[in-house]
């Protein structure tokens, strides 16, 4: 008696299914056809449960972050590019040379595979620009919750040169505070893409890695006190965190803040304060006051630093507060954001 075997038909899948996260054939299909071709490098070729990497002696920086931005595509970028750049910039703020990144995906069933391919390619492109390798990762598929979404977790490792020691505790009275670019671009960009608000603008996200700015600053001004990227909570939260840790006050000048006309108009229309809006491609730089001019020249001559501005000074203040000197001569305290001004920005 002959046994008839019916082959399983090959299907061109257009959307993520729960089985894509089950560890079986569909999981392998994602890895072999989407992830591996985009991220391929000598460490991934080990094909092991964890990446085995050689690190130089001395200190390393290690960071992790999760990205739940909605929508996942926005003018100037997408969640994949955002995840890589955010992780790279966190390492840079420690004075580290970024080297390796992990990428973990949590995908809702129903997510379009073509959209996943676009995000994966954005991750690969951003990693190449930042000169980092994606060396390990994971994928989980969950039942539909919000309607075809994707969430990304990244971790990054970098080596810290022996001569670098950045810390908010280094900040001293008289230090200059510099911001490397225009504020509020990312938050307003994401807000503008949400259909429910019906708000339109041509502002693009400022997501980018800032390797050159940091490399040039630390090379020419080793006295740099601290670097921070003002993402969630914007300038207000980051400045308050630094003031608290440093045990000092910070005074910034409203007229010096680099804000585009588009962001300024959007904030006025929607009743938002640009100091509290998320950024993804700028840094706050603290240097001794005598190095302000040199630092500005270095930043402005680096990629992504053309709009850098000195925005304030570190001052003695027993309350360790941040103050804003207004264009009208008054002064107000810049408090830490107590809630969410804009949800799911990064």
Secondary structure, DSSP 8 states (H G I E B T S, - for coil): --------------B--GGGGTTSHHHHHHIIIIIHHHH--TTGGG-SSS------SS-EEEEEEEE--SSSEETTEEHHHHHHHHHHHHHHHTTEEEEEEEEEEEEETT-BHHHHHHHHHHHHHHHHHHT-EEEEEEEEEE--SSSS-EEEEEEEEEEE-TT----GGG--TT-EEEE-S-SSHHHHHHHHT-GGGT------------HHHHHHHHHH-TT--EEE---TTHHHHHHHHHHHHHTSEEEEEGGGS---HHHHHHHHHHT--GGGS--SS--EEEE-GGGHHHHHHHHHTSTT-TT-EEEEEEE--TT--EEEE-TTS-EEE-----S-SSSS--
